[in-house]
Amino acid sequence: MIRFYTNPRSRGAIVRWMLEEVGQPYETQILDYGTTMKAPEYLALNPMGKVPAIVHDGVVVTEGAAICTYLAETFPEAGLAPTATERGAYYRWMFFGAGPVEAAVTNKALGVQVPPERKGAVGYGSLEEVVATLEGRLADSAYFAGDRFTAVDVYTGSQIGWGMMFGTLPKIAAFTDYWDRLKDRPARLAAVEKDS
């Protein structure tokens, strides 16, 4: 059994989608910001006091990209892990989503402006460069790892879907076309319904 720690209004929604894609039984523990997320029992699992986190067979995994990667590899029968030929693209775009995309979108949401002469000091350069890089990949490939849906599409795809919804990423054709391939997946819809 997988124990899933989340809050419906958090990045835990990404992991809920991944859990639904994997199709393994899991139990959910809803935590509240500032109270149960900061309680000693949860801090023993995740000293950051944030969600999402999972515990599976005594193994604690935190961070959305790590959880998606772990679940894809632990349950290969779900077909969400990369093949040998997809592996490079899969890891590249999983960690591009967890690094440059996450940082650039968060800074945009917070109104943080990196001076152009200092963009070399941040890992993502500029939001415009991140958008152009994502757009370039999606112009060449139906999905991030290649021609089929994998766990990287759950993670980085969620970043794109949320970014367009909250206005931190532009609604350009490459993004809207890509999101149209993802948004109605039965596992995503089931996850959204459970979080609602």
Secondary structure as UniProt FT lines:
FT   STRAND          2..6
FT   TURN            8..9
FT   HELIX           12..22
FT   STRAND          26..30
FT   TURN            33..35
FT   HELIX           36..38
FT   HELIX           40..43
FT   TURN            44..45
FT   TURN            47..48
FT   STRAND          53..56
FT   TURN            57..58
FT   STRAND          59..62
FT   HELIX           64..74
FT   HELIX           76..78
FT   TURN            84..86
FT   HELIX           87..96
FT   HELIX           97..101
FT   HELIX           102..110
FT   HELIX           116..121
FT   TURN            123..124
FT   HELIX           127..140
FT   HELIX           151..166
FT   HELIX           173..182
FT   TURN            183..184
FT   HELIX           186..195
//
